[in-house]
Each structure stands twice: as C-alpha cells, then as structure tokens.
C-alpha cells in the first residue's frame, strides 16, 4: 500500500481526504503540525506528501522548502493541497518546491486518479521567468517571517528576563525574611532542650521539642539552599579557601547520614582517602555540595541498596564519585537535574523528606552542587544507564575538584592569588 503523509491542521478536511485515499488503497499518515511533519517524513519515508499551505506558525511553503533540502526527503513528491486559489498560488507552491498543486475542495471522483498520477511520476512545472519571480517572492517572504520571528523572540526574551529577575528578587527577600524568625525558633528550641532536665516536663514534651528542632534544622537547610542559589546566580559566592583533608570532610558528612542509612537498611562502602593530598577549598560550601549528592543517593536508592564513595586523582584534581544502586536517571534529564527548581518526580505526589525513598525537595540541591563545584574551578556530571524502578540501574555522580583552584579570581584565606589555569 502506498504511504501518503497528509499535513493538515483542519480535522474535518483531513478526515475526508483520509477516507477517500484509504478507499483507493492507500495508507494515510496524518500530521497536524508543520514542524513535526519534517521529523515524521524523515523517519517514515512516505511515498508522497500532501501539504496544506495555510499551516499555523511555519506555512506549507517553508516546510516544503525544508523537506526538499534534506537528503532523506528531497526525492519524495510533495503536492500542495490547499484552499489558496488566487492568481499565482500554483506558481508560488511550485517555486517553493512542490511537485504539483491540487485546489480544495477536492473532487472525490477525480482525486484518487490525480494522486495515482503523481505516484507514477507526474510532475508539474512553471516557466523559468515565472519561477525566478516567484522564487524572489518566496525568499522575501521567508526573510520577512524570519525578521518577525527574531523580533518576537527578542521581546519574549526581554520579558522572560524581567520575570526571572522578579522571581529571583522575591526568593532572596523571602529567604532573608525567613532567616530572622527561623534563627529565633532554632535558638529558643536549643535553649529549651538544655533546660528539659530541670523543668521535668516529661518525655512527650521532650519528643516534641526534638521534632521542633529537627524541623527548624530542615527549614534552615532549605533557606540556605535558596540563598546559595541566589549567590551563585549573581556570581557572588564568597569562598574562603583553606587546606583540609577531603577524606576527613567526607567522614563527617557520613556521620550525619548514618541514622538514615541504618533506617533504610542500606549498605555504605567508602574507599580509603587518607593518601590523597589536601585540597584548597571552602569547607562549608564543599560540605553542602557533597551532602546534597549523598542525600540524593539515599533517597533514590531502594531499601537494602548500596551506596559507594570513591575518589581518584587525575592530574591536579580529585574526582569524588558517589555511586548508588538506585532507580537511575534518563539520559535526556542528566543535564537538566542540575538546573534550579528542576525535579524528576511528579510534583502531584511530592513528599518532602531527607531520607525516605523518592522523597522530594525544592529542586535546588543539585543546582547548589554544580554552582559550588564550578565556583572552585571544578566540574560535576552524572552517569546512568536510564530510569528503571524495577531493575535499578543506579547513578554515579562525579565531583571533580582541583587540589588547588587555579581561577585567578579566587583567593586563599592567606590572601595569596593562585596562578590562572583551568581543569
């Protein structure tokens, strides 16, 4: 059965043509979008394309010109099937690359025969002088459309920047407004915990105070992530570089997650790191970055899974690898997860947790990771064979950190500048 692709955005018109062609023994591929038709034509390789000229967005003229420029589709006959019947429309269609022209409404009696003729090799032509004139019109129309599109995109980009600034300003203001009362809650909760033994309020009150302190710590971490993302966006992350052992830092981070790992019955394997040289880095920010990746590994690894932490030295940098046996990440999302506010899970089923399986967050953790590592002159990426909650292909996060940052804008705590370079 000859395959005919019909590009038409009007469902009623498409239905009529489909029934007529199928009754004549053809297979019909219906497409209602011009841009989509390019990809579909390359993939499906139809024997003939019926092209509506009056398509929304990019019209049939431009789509035809594009199809005729591609090696996969340039030999496929394209027939203009359109209601454009004013003088010159046929010549314009042929100049744009169409091999034939059939006006609407179609004649159901003669239409199958016309299509059969084009399938057998019939082609319509236009005189050379007319072709040159119509090609000029077609080129000017494409340039005008391009100019209009660029103007629209420029205006839209300006508006997007304005909205993004409003959002960023709101986030900064909101985080600062939250920080003051949050500090008071955290401080008074700590004082109350210290006085619990003398107040004799009972174990239930003690448990409530403990939960209140945990909630305050969680909210403090969220506010810190918001502030850090704002500083990263503004390129104002003020790093205080000092030498320390990366292995010791990772050990203290692991201590924070021991209870969560125990509760989830997960296995944690940590390779020795004592033999690596000390790194020049901001310990506070680097601690946050590694902890964020650890938290993700715990949350997206099923109960009983395994998390491995390893490190290798490559030249003048250390590659910290945090590998899990979790549900993995689709290839097309492995770059997006480092964007701020990007979350993998369905937000309709969002469950805030720092350790439970598939527990959600605000989508800021990995954005902070990338900002912190890149601020040190390093790189971060993830490797995974895909997303699968049954087979659990796992993920491996790489945090490549220079032993001594070589960015000229970074200074050690003693004030000495490092030589310019990059990893």
PyMOL commands that set and color helices and strands:
alter all, ss='L'
color gray80, all
select helices_A, chain A and resi 11-23+34-44+60-69+89-96+111-119+128-199+203-233+246-263+283-299+331-333+336-338+347-349+365-375
alter helices_A, ss='H'
color red, helices_A
select strands_A, chain A and resi 3-7+27-31+48-51+77-82+100-103+242-244+267-270+279-281+306-314+317-324+379-384+395-402
alter strands_A, ss='S'
color yellow, strands_A
deselect
rebuild
show_as cartoon
